[in-house]
């Protein structure tokens, strides 16, 4: 059931920016997405990269989608630390749950009878396309806010102070105007704008990096954690592996960036240096694969 405490607002979806599909086509596209190799099984992070890759995959087949962005109070307000929390079914997270400040999924318009419904594509949460209200209800958080926007918007910007306190754009200043005009009710929110997949994001392959992180984390879970998860004599190792892989910040720091933080200390990494080296190589192989995949999609879209 839809959460009545969710704040319902006017969407920013341009009417003709999303294809209208019949239900059979929507289900067929969902099945293709499921077979595409996108790493849905690691839910700790990178929903924005998965969503944008799906939007490109659909575009390569001649269809346009939209996106639905759901924001927890911790993201849009200075007065709350509340996150979206879902159970970690794989039991890989050190806390037993997965926390998100926001979540995003592609939206397709589906004609059912004489009505056109907005339906979310989120294989990490559902096995079929679902009404967007069903998707929102799955997040189970009060005071959630959401926007439905065009698929070209890759990620959002935010600030430490509300929009109402930011200086308005002045053409006489050397500054860029906002890309998206947010609704008036965003004046007291910290979300300021959206941006496209270009410049730093494109040049640094953020999508490919995100997909590679998720795929490598799934490989680590399947090969290293799952076989010993319930083994009493291996619980210390399980704990260490959960700290490394169950926390995406740690996993990205060590495997993607080759760096350290207050949990992934030098001692921790020396202790597990062999397996870390192994999965850094797996990550790089996955990164190369996703770069090739993105190149193929872009060729299909542009030709």
Secondary structure, 3 states (H helix, E strand, C coil): CCCCCCECCCCCCCHHHCCEEEHHHHHHHHHHHHCCCCCCCCCCCCHHHHHHHHHHHHHHCCCCCEEEEEECHHHHCCCCCCCEEEECCCCCCCCCEEEECEEEEEEEEEEECCEEEEEEECCCCCCCCEEHHHHHHHCCCCCCEEEEEECCEEEEEECCCCHHHCCCCCCCCCCCCCCCCCCHHHHHCCEEEEEECCCHHHHCCHHHHHHHHHHHHHHHHHHHHHHHCCCHHHHHHHHHHHHHHHCHHHHHHHHHCCCCCCCCCHHHHHHCHHHHHHHHHHHHHHHHHHHHHHHHHHHHHHC
